Amino acid sequence: MGKSIDLLQGTLDLLILKTLALEPMHGWGISQRIQQISHDSLQVQQGSLYPALHRLEQQEWIASEWGASENNRKAKYYRLTDSGRRQLEAETAKWERLSAAVAQILQTA
């Protein structure tokens, strides 16, 4: 498909929180879901994903537990916490304000 897009600082956290709002997932599943929903425009590398998951877990916006993956391998599953759900709402509102402001500027003649 098209060329992948570099993520802005902080955007990855928002995408992870939104993805986990749908259902608990392991890291590889999170990156695949983001890539799938974005029609291959966004590709999250492991070197970015796992530090972000660790940071979100330290902030208590997500929690994890070990389980078995689809192919019966041990995998760490992440889920959104109540605090994470509130953070997702706040970050979504911020993103919507930012993208509306950028759109406004781009539409200026």
URQUISUL-V197453 format. One record per backbone hydrogen bond with DSSP energy under -0.5 kcal/mol. NH is the residue of the N-H (numbers start at 0). CO is the residue of the C=O. E is the energy in kcal/mol with one decimal. If there is no record, write none. Layout:
nh:NH co:CO e:E
nh:NH co:CO e:E
This chain:
nh:4 co:40 e:-3.0
nh:10 co:7 e:-2.0
nh:11 co:7 e:-0.7
nh:13 co:9 e:-1.4
nh:14 co:10 e:-2.4
nh:15 co:11 e:-2.6
nh:16 co:12 e:-2.6
nh:17 co:13 e:-2.5
nh:18 co:14 e:-2.3
nh:19 co:15 e:-2.5
nh:20 co:16 e:-1.1
nh:21 co:17 e:-0.7
nh:21 co:18 e:-0.9
nh:22 co:18 e:-0.9
nh:24 co:77 e:-1.9
nh:26 co:75 e:-0.6
nh:29 co:25 e:-2.1
nh:30 co:26 e:-2.2
nh:31 co:27 e:-2.3
nh:32 co:28 e:-2.6
nh:33 co:29 e:-2.3
nh:34 co:30 e:-2.1
nh:35 co:31 e:-2.8
nh:36 co:32 e:-3.0
nh:37 co:33 e:-1.9
nh:38 co:35 e:-1.5
nh:39 co:34 e:-3.2
nh:40 co:37 e:-1.4
nh:42 co:40 e:-0.5
nh:44 co:42 e:-0.6
nh:47 co:44 e:-1.6
nh:48 co:44 e:-2.8
nh:49 co:45 e:-1.9
nh:51 co:47 e:-1.5
nh:52 co:48 e:-2.6
nh:53 co:49 e:-2.3
nh:54 co:50 e:-2.3
nh:55 co:51 e:-2.7
nh:56 co:52 e:-2.1
nh:57 co:53 e:-2.2
nh:58 co:54 e:-1.8
nh:59 co:56 e:-1.3
nh:60 co:55 e:-2.5
nh:61 co:55 e:-1.1
nh:62 co:78 e:-2.3
nh:64 co:76 e:-2.0
nh:66 co:74 e:-2.8
nh:68 co:72 e:-3.5
nh:71 co:68 e:-2.1
nh:74 co:66 e:-3.2
nh:76 co:64 e:-3.3
nh:76 co:74 e:-0.6
nh:77 co:24 e:-3.5
nh:78 co:62 e:-2.6
nh:79 co:19 e:-0.6
nh:80 co:60 e:-2.2
nh:84 co:80 e:-2.2
nh:85 co:81 e:-1.9
nh:86 co:82 e:-2.2
nh:87 co:83 e:-2.6
nh:88 co:84 e:-1.9
nh:89 co:85 e:-2.1
nh:90 co:86 e:-3.1
nh:91 co:87 e:-2.5
nh:92 co:88 e:-2.1
nh:93 co:89 e:-2.1
nh:94 co:90 e:-2.7
nh:95 co:91 e:-2.5
nh:96 co:92 e:-2.0
nh:97 co:93 e:-2.6
nh:98 co:94 e:-3.1
nh:99 co:95 e:-1.9
nh:100 co:96 e:-2.1
nh:101 co:97 e:-2.5
nh:102 co:98 e:-2.4
nh:103 co:99 e:-2.2
nh:104 co:100 e:-2.0
nh:105 co:101 e:-2.6
nh:106 co:102 e:-1.7
nh:107 co:104 e:-1.3
